[in-house]
Amino acid sequence: MGQQKVQIELTREQALVFFEWLSRESETPGRLIFEDPAEQQALWVLEARLEKLLSEPFADNYREILAAARNKIRDNPDG
């Protein structure tokens, strides 16, 4: 049986905010509690895939871009 794929649709802003959180959490071991190592591995895979898709984290003004994304989500949670 082949692997079944699941697609999740996020706005660019949601992807940026989620990527930032994942990156921050992966840099601080022990903050998150995992019931199984597979949970941590799944988060690492997601972080890596977002990193491949997003160019903003490498921009000189990333902090400003991230702040704007957070504000947009805070003001409109649906995107």
N, CA, C and O atoms as CSV, one atom per row, in Angstrom:
chain,resi,resn,atom,element,x,y,z
A,1,MET,N,N,0.843,-1.185,0.000
A,1,MET,CA,C,0.000,0.000,0.000
A,1,MET,C,C,0.886,1.245,0.000
A,1,MET,O,O,1.778,1.364,0.840
A,2,GLY,N,N,0.655,2.165,-0.921
A,2,GLY,CA,C,1.427,3.397,-1.017
A,2,GLY,C,C,1.040,4.381,0.070
A,2,GLY,O,O,-0.017,4.269,0.691
A,3,GLN,N,N,1.917,5.346,0.285
A,3,GLN,CA,C,1.618,6.375,1.284
A,3,GLN,C,C,0.504,7.275,0.783
A,3,GLN,O,O,0.536,7.757,-0.349
A,4,GLN,N,N,-0.472,7.492,1.632
A,4,GLN,CA,C,-1.542,8.427,1.302
A,4,GLN,C,C,-1.085,9.818,1.693
A,4,GLN,O,O,-0.496,10.012,2.757
A,5,LYS,N,N,-1.354,10.779,0.838
A,5,LYS,CA,C,-0.947,12.156,1.086
A,5,LYS,C,C,-2.133,12.963,1.592
A,5,LYS,O,O,-3.284,12.684,1.258
A,6,VAL,N,N,-1.832,13.957,2.394
A,6,VAL,CA,C,-2.824,14.896,2.905
A,6,VAL,C,C,-2.331,16.290,2.539
A,6,VAL,O,O,-1.161,16.612,2.743
A,7,GLN,N,N,-3.210,17.103,2.005
A,7,GLN,CA,C,-2.855,18.482,1.692
A,7,GLN,C,C,-3.493,19.410,2.706
A,7,GLN,O,O,-4.652,19.248,3.088
A,8,ILE,N,N,-2.716,20.374,3.127
A,8,ILE,CA,C,-3.206,21.403,4.040
A,8,ILE,C,C,-2.966,22.734,3.364
A,8,ILE,O,O,-1.869,22.996,2.869
A,9,GLU,N,N,-3.970,23.565,3.339
A,9,GLU,CA,C,-3.838,24.865,2.710
A,9,GLU,C,C,-3.701,25.940,3.779
A,9,GLU,O,O,-4.528,26.041,4.685
A,10,LEU,N,N,-2.641,26.744,3.661
A,10,LEU,CA,C,-2.392,27.851,4.576
A,10,LEU,C,C,-2.185,29.116,3.767
A,10,LEU,O,O,-1.743,29.067,2.620
A,11,THR,N,N,-2.504,30.238,4.367
A,11,THR,CA,C,-2.110,31.492,3.737
A,11,THR,C,C,-0.600,31.628,3.910
A,11,THR,O,O,0.005,30.937,4.730
A,12,ARG,N,N,-0.007,32.511,3.143
A,12,ARG,CA,C,1.436,32.754,3.264
A,12,ARG,C,C,1.759,33.214,4.680
A,12,ARG,O,O,2.761,32.802,5.265
A,13,GLU,N,N,0.909,34.062,5.218
A,13,GLU,CA,C,1.130,34.584,6.571
A,13,GLU,C,C,1.066,33.462,7.608
A,13,GLU,O,O,1.900,33.398,8.510
A,14,GLN,N,N,0.083,32.587,7.477
A,14,GLN,CA,C,-0.031,31.465,8.403
A,14,GLN,C,C,1.200,30.572,8.323
A,14,GLN,O,O,1.714,30.123,9.348
A,15,ALA,N,N,1.672,30.313,7.109
A,15,ALA,CA,C,2.857,29.477,6.925
A,15,ALA,C,C,4.083,30.121,7.576
A,15,ALA,O,O,4.884,29.430,8.206
A,16,LEU,N,N,4.233,31.428,7.430
A,16,LEU,CA,C,5.366,32.129,8.035
A,16,LEU,C,C,5.330,32.062,9.560
A,16,LEU,O,O,6.338,31.773,10.204
A,17,VAL,N,N,4.170,32.329,10.119
A,17,VAL,CA,C,4.038,32.313,11.579
A,17,VAL,C,C,4.254,30.903,12.116
A,17,VAL,O,O,4.918,30.723,13.137
A,18,PHE,N,N,3.708,29.920,11.448
A,18,PHE,CA,C,3.878,28.536,11.881
A,18,PHE,C,C,5.339,28.117,11.745
A,18,PHE,O,O,5.881,27.465,12.638
A,19,PHE,N,N,5.982,28.487,10.632
A,19,PHE,CA,C,7.393,28.166,10.445
A,19,PHE,C,C,8.243,28.782,11.544
A,19,PHE,O,O,9.130,28.124,12.087
A,20,GLU,N,N,7.982,30.024,11.872
A,20,GLU,CA,C,8.749,30.701,12.919
A,20,GLU,C,C,8.608,29.969,14.245
A,20,GLU,O,O,9.593,29.769,14.955
A,21,TRP,N,N,7.392,29.573,14.579
A,21,TRP,CA,C,7.161,28.852,15.834
A,21,TRP,C,C,7.891,27.512,15.822
A,21,TRP,O,O,8.556,27.155,16.794
A,22,LEU,N,N,7.765,26.772,14.720
A,22,LEU,CA,C,8.442,25.478,14.620
A,22,LEU,C,C,9.954,25.632,14.748
A,22,LEU,O,O,10.608,24.852,15.440
A,23,SER,N,N,10.496,26.631,14.085
A,23,SER,CA,C,11.938,26.874,14.141
A,23,SER,C,C,12.394,27.180,15.557
A,23,SER,O,O,13.403,26.655,16.027
A,24,ARG,N,N,11.651,28.021,16.217
A,24,ARG,CA,C,11.996,28.416,17.586
A,24,ARG,C,C,11.921,27.219,18.531
A,24,ARG,O,O,12.799,27.036,19.374
A,25,GLU,N,N,10.883,26.409,18.394
A,25,GLU,CA,C,10.717,25.249,19.265
A,25,GLU,C,C,11.791,24.194,19.020
A,25,GLU,O,O,12.254,23.549,19.960
A,26,SER,N,N,12.190,24.017,17.758
A,26,SER,CA,C,13.198,22.997,17.464
A,26,SER,C,C,14.586,23.412,17.954
A,26,SER,O,O,15.456,22.558,18.124
A,27,GLU,N,N,14.806,24.705,18.182
A,27,GLU,CA,C,16.089,25.189,18.694
A,27,GLU,C,C,16.203,25.049,20.204
A,27,GLU,O,O,17.295,25.176,20.758
A,28,THR,N,N,15.093,24.791,20.871
A,28,THR,CA,C,15.084,24.685,22.331
A,28,THR,C,C,14.571,23.305,22.737
A,28,THR,O,O,13.391,23.145,23.048
A,29,PRO,N,N,15.454,22.314,22.736
A,29,PRO,CA,C,15.023,20.957,23.090
A,29,PRO,C,C,14.411,20.899,24.490
A,29,PRO,O,O,14.847,21.590,25.410
A,30,GLY,N,N,13.410,20.070,24.618
A,30,GLY,CA,C,12.796,19.844,25.914
A,30,GLY,C,C,11.616,20.733,26.239
A,30,GLY,O,O,10.919,20.500,27.227
A,31,ARG,N,N,11.376,21.767,25.410
A,31,ARG,CA,C,10.231,22.642,25.691
A,31,ARG,C,C,8.922,21.946,25.385
A,31,ARG,O,O,7.951,22.071,26.131
A,32,LEU,N,N,8.899,21.210,24.281
A,32,LEU,CA,C,7.699,20.464,23.924
A,32,LEU,C,C,7.808,19.054,24.473
A,32,LEU,O,O,8.892,18.473,24.523
A,33,ILE,N,N,6.687,18.521,24.876
A,33,ILE,CA,C,6.665,17.154,25.388
A,33,ILE,C,C,6.013,16.271,24.330
A,33,ILE,O,O,4.859,16.477,23.954
A,34,PHE,N,N,6.765,15.292,23.862
A,34,PHE,CA,C,6.270,14.371,22.852
A,34,PHE,C,C,5.978,13.026,23.498
A,34,PHE,O,O,6.763,12.516,24.298
A,35,GLU,N,N,4.850,12.472,23.138
A,35,GLU,CA,C,4.496,11.145,23.635
A,35,GLU,C,C,5.293,10.077,22.898
A,35,GLU,O,O,5.581,9.012,23.444
A,36,ASP,N,N,5.647,10.377,21.647
A,36,ASP,CA,C,6.367,9.413,20.819
A,36,ASP,C,C,7.342,10.192,19.934
A,36,ASP,O,O,7.016,11.293,19.490
A,37,PRO,N,N,8.524,9.647,19.672
A,37,PRO,CA,C,9.486,10.332,18.796
A,37,PRO,C,C,8.938,10.644,17.402
A,37,PRO,O,O,9.428,11.562,16.743
A,38,ALA,N,N,7.957,9.915,16.955
A,38,ALA,CA,C,7.353,10.168,15.642
A,38,ALA,C,C,6.708,11.551,15.595
A,38,ALA,O,O,6.669,12.178,14.537
A,39,GLU,N,N,6.206,12.030,16.725
A,39,GLU,CA,C,5.591,13.358,16.762
A,39,GLU,C,C,6.638,14.434,16.490
A,39,GLU,O,O,6.392,15.363,15.720
A,40,GLN,N,N,7.795,14.310,17.116
A,40,GLN,CA,C,8.868,15.269,16.880
A,40,GLN,C,C,9.355,15.180,15.435
A,40,GLN,O,O,9.604,16.206,14.802
A,41,GLN,N,N,9.489,13.981,14.920
A,41,GLN,CA,C,9.938,13.793,13.545
A,41,GLN,C,C,8.954,14.433,12.563
A,41,GLN,O,O,9.370,15.060,11.589
A,42,ALA,N,N,7.671,14.279,12.812
A,42,ALA,CA,C,6.657,14.871,11.938
A,42,ALA,C,C,6.762,16.398,11.928
A,42,ALA,O,O,6.602,17.022,10.879
A,43,LEU,N,N,7.029,16.999,13.084
A,43,LEU,CA,C,7.203,18.452,13.150
A,43,LEU,C,C,8.461,18.890,12.400
A,43,LEU,O,O,8.460,19.929,11.740
A,44,TRP,N,N,9.529,18.103,12.500
A,44,TRP,CA,C,10.757,18.423,11.762
A,44,TRP,C,C,10.523,18.367,10.253
A,44,TRP,O,O,11.019,19.215,9.511
A,45,VAL,N,N,9.770,17.369,9.809
A,45,VAL,CA,C,9.458,17.248,8.384
A,45,VAL,C,C,8.662,18.467,7.927
A,45,VAL,O,O,8.952,19.049,6.882
A,46,LEU,N,N,7.669,18.847,8.705
A,46,LEU,CA,C,6.849,20.003,8.359
A,46,LEU,C,C,7.695,21.281,8.321
A,46,LEU,O,O,7.557,22.090,7.404
A,47,GLU,N,N,8.550,21.458,9.295
A,47,GLU,CA,C,9.426,22.636,9.319
A,47,GLU,C,C,10.321,22.666,8.072
A,47,GLU,O,O,10.481,23.714,7.448
A,48,ALA,N,N,10.894,21.533,7.719
A,48,ALA,CA,C,11.774,21.470,6.549
A,48,ALA,C,C,11.017,21.780,5.262
A,48,ALA,O,O,11.537,22.468,4.384
A,49,ARG,N,N,9.805,21.281,5.151
A,49,ARG,CA,C,9.010,21.553,3.946
A,49,ARG,C,C,8.629,23.020,3.851
A,49,ARG,O,O,8.654,23.600,2.765
A,50,LEU,N,N,8.278,23.624,4.973
A,50,LEU,CA,C,7.967,25.053,4.965
A,50,LEU,C,C,9.206,25.864,4.609
A,50,LEU,O,O,9.123,26.842,3.866
A,51,GLU,N,N,10.349,25.458,5.139
A,51,GLU,CA,C,11.588,26.185,4.859
A,51,GLU,C,C,11.903,26.169,3.363
A,51,GLU,O,O,12.405,27.156,2.826
A,52,LYS,N,N,11.612,25.058,2.690
A,52,LYS,CA,C,11.841,24.967,1.245
A,52,LYS,C,C,10.901,25.869,0.453
A,52,LYS,O,O,11.262,26.374,-0.610
A,53,LEU,N,N,9.697,26.069,0.974
A,53,LEU,CA,C,8.681,26.848,0.263
A,53,LEU,C,C,8.787,28.353,0.497
A,53,LEU,O,O,8.374,29.143,-0.352
A,54,LEU,N,N,9.326,28.746,1.620
A,54,LEU,CA,C,9.307,30.152,2.015
A,54,LEU,C,C,10.657,30.825,1.760
A,54,LEU,O,O,11.702,30.309,2.158
A,55,SER,N,N,10.624,31.945,1.115
A,55,SER,CA,C,11.846,32.724,0.912
A,55,SER,C,C,11.988,33.817,1.972
A,55,SER,O,O,13.091,34.306,2.214
A,56,GLU,N,N,10.895,34.198,2.594
A,56,GLU,CA,C,10.887,35.316,3.545
A,56,GLU,C,C,11.865,35.135,4.717
A,56,GLU,O,O,12.488,36.116,5.122
A,57,PRO,N,N,12.030,33.919,5.283
A,57,PRO,CA,C,12.959,33.796,6.416
A,57,PRO,C,C,14.400,34.180,6.076
A,57,PRO,O,O,15.208,34.398,6.979
A,58,PHE,N,N,14.726,34.263,4.800
A,58,PHE,CA,C,16.078,34.604,4.385
A,58,PHE,C,C,16.203,36.073,3.962
A,58,PHE,O,O,17.278,36.520,3.563
A,59,ALA,N,N,15.118,36.803,4.053
A,59,ALA,CA,C,15.119,38.214,3.676
A,59,ALA,C,C,15.736,39.063,4.792
A,59,ALA,O,O,15.640,38.727,5.972
A,60,ASP,N,N,16.362,40.156,4.398
A,60,ASP,CA,C,16.960,41.066,5.383
A,60,ASP,C,C,15.923,41.653,6.328
A,60,ASP,O,O,16.221,41.937,7.489
A,61,ASN,N,N,14.710,41.834,5.833
A,61,ASN,CA,C,13.647,42.429,6.643
A,61,ASN,C,C,12.658,41.377,7.154
A,61,ASN,O,O,11.467,41.653,7.298
A,62,TYR,N,N,13.162,40.174,7.425
A,62,TYR,CA,C,12.294,39.078,7.870
A,62,TYR,C,C,11.481,39.434,9.110
A,62,TYR,O,O,10.298,39.099,9.184
A,63,ARG,N,N,12.080,40.096,10.069
A,63,ARG,CA,C,11.361,40.429,11.311
A,63,ARG,C,C,10.153,41.316,11.020
A,63,ARG,O,O,9.103,41.158,11.644
A,64,GLU,N,N,10.294,42.237,10.089
A,64,GLU,CA,C,9.179,43.105,9.718
A,64,GLU,C,C,8.100,42.315,8.972
A,64,GLU,O,O,6.905,42.506,9.200
A,65,ILE,N,N,8.537,41.433,8.086
A,65,ILE,CA,C,7.589,40.587,7.346
A,65,ILE,C,C,6.823,39.704,8.318
A,65,ILE,O,O,5.606,39.559,8.203
A,66,LEU,N,N,7.532,39.114,9.275
A,66,LEU,CA,C,6.902,38.252,10.273
A,66,LEU,C,C,5.924,39.044,11.139
A,66,LEU,O,O,4.828,38.564,11.429
A,67,ALA,N,N,6.304,40.236,11.548
A,67,ALA,CA,C,5.413,41.071,12.364
A,67,ALA,C,C,4.139,41.394,11.600
A,67,ALA,O,O,3.047,41.357,12.168
A,68,ALA,N,N,4.268,41.710,10.323
A,68,ALA,CA,C,3.082,42.006,9.507
A,68,ALA,C,C,2.202,40.768,9.376
A,68,ALA,O,O,0.976,40.872,9.425
A,69,ALA,N,N,2.809,39.609,9.212
A,69,ALA,CA,C,2.038,38.366,9.107
A,69,ALA,C,C,1.301,38.079,10.413
A,69,ALA,O,O,0.129,37.704,10.401
A,70,ARG,N,N,1.985,38.254,11.527
A,70,ARG,CA,C,1.339,38.041,12.833
A,70,ARG,C,C,0.171,38.992,13.030
A,70,ARG,O,O,-0.895,38.593,13.499
A,71,ASN,N,N,0.376,40.242,12.671
A,71,ASN,CA,C,-0.707,41.224,12.803
A,71,ASN,C,C,-1.895,40.854,11.950
A,71,ASN,O,O,-3.037,40.948,12.401
A,72,LYS,N,N,-1.646,40.436,10.734
A,72,LYS,CA,C,-2.740,40.073,9.831
A,72,LYS,C,C,-3.528,38.885,10.393
A,72,LYS,O,O,-4.759,38.882,10.363
A,73,ILE,N,N,-2.824,37.893,10.898
A,73,ILE,CA,C,-3.509,36.724,11.459
A,73,ILE,C,C,-4.252,37.098,12.733
A,73,ILE,O,O,-5.376,36.649,12.955
A,74,ARG,N,N,-3.632,37.914,13.562
A,74,ARG,CA,C,-4.278,38.332,14.798
A,74,ARG,C,C,-5.575,39.083,14.509
A,74,ARG,O,O,-6.572,38.918,15.211
A,75,ASP,N,N,-5.545,39.902,13.476
A,75,ASP,CA,C,-6.723,40.699,13.118
A,75,ASP,C,C,-7.754,39.905,12.326
A,75,ASP,O,O,-8.938,40.243,12.333
A,76,ASN,N,N,-7.312,38.851,11.642
A,76,ASN,CA,C,-8.206,38.036,10.818
A,76,ASN,C,C,-7.725,36.593,10.853
A,76,ASN,O,O,-6.971,36.189,9.967
A,77,PRO,N,N,-8.128,35.804,11.837
A,77,PRO,CA,C,-7.624,34.445,12.006
A,77,PRO,C,C,-7.822,33.529,10.794
A,77,PRO,O,O,-7.104,32.540,10.650
A,78,ASP,N,N,-8.765,33.839,9.940
A,78,ASP,CA,C,-9.000,32.988,8.770
A,78,ASP,C,C,-8.027,33.286,7.647
A,78,ASP,O,O,-8.054,32.612,6.617
A,79,GLY,N,N,-7.190,34.253,7.815
A,79,GLY,CA,C,-6.196,34.491,6.769
A,79,GLY,C,C,-6.077,35.896,6.406
A,79,GLY,O,O,-5.278,36.244,5.537
